[in-house]
Structure formats: C-alpha cells, structure tokens
C-alpha cells in the first residue's frame, strides 16, 4: 500500500500519516469504556481487553485491521484523480474554470502547488491558450 496519509487542511499529506495513525489507535484504545451497558462483559474483562489493546501488539493489530478496512483505504488512482484540480494552500483551483473552492478531504487531493493560490488579474494570453487548446 501507499501507507498512511494525514489531512493537513487542504491536501492529503504522506509525511506524518503513520504517526497520526498510531496516535489515533492509541486514543481509540484509551477511550474504550470501563463498563458494558449491555452487561455482556464485566469490568475485569474490559480492563484486561483495554490493557492488551494499549500494548504495542494491540496497537499494531488495530492498525493492521484499519489498513484492511474498505472505509479507511483508498485506491491510488483516486488521489489526484481530477486533472483539472490544483491544490494550493488557499484552496483547490479548478483549472478549467479558474474558480477556487474549499479543500475537501473526500475529494482525494494529494499533490499541491507550493505557493499561494492565483490572484484575480487580467490573463488574456492564458485565455487564448485555453481557447486554442480546448476550443
């Protein structure tokens, strides 16, 4: 697989994803309840399960299951699947229309421009290029 990615506010970023996944697994294990409202498990069983889940082996098991989860995995072709979308720190630029939209983690943006988003300005040469290229 591609590993773990973390959302940094405007794109999916590979750096830090593994650390974020480990942190989330630990947080989830720590948030396990101390009592079972359905009465299936007693408090001793829950404490034992929580302790095992918080162990290195337990966290690794959580991450292994998470990697196999269809709701947490993504097809590599879905990342940057829109050739007319350019991620910038200010938002996602639709290269076809020039509109800037709010970043959305559901859209799978990964690559990004390193500078700020484009500013409104006259760009007749660019418009001529688009007309010549796309009609």
HUVEN-V325053 format. One line per field, one symbol per residue. phi: phi as a letter, one per 20 degrees, with the letter a starting at -180 (. if undefined). burial: 1 if it has 24 or more other ideal C-beta (glycine too) atoms within 12 Angstrom, else 0. Layout:
phi->???
burial->???
This chain:
phi->.eneccfdobaedffnffffffffffffffeffebdfemfdefffffffffffffgfffffffffffefffddcfgffflfefddcfcgeqdeeffdnfdcffcffemfcfbeedfffefafcfffffffffedn
burial->000110000111100010001000100010010000000000000000010011000110011001000000010000100000111100111010000100100011110100001000000000000000000
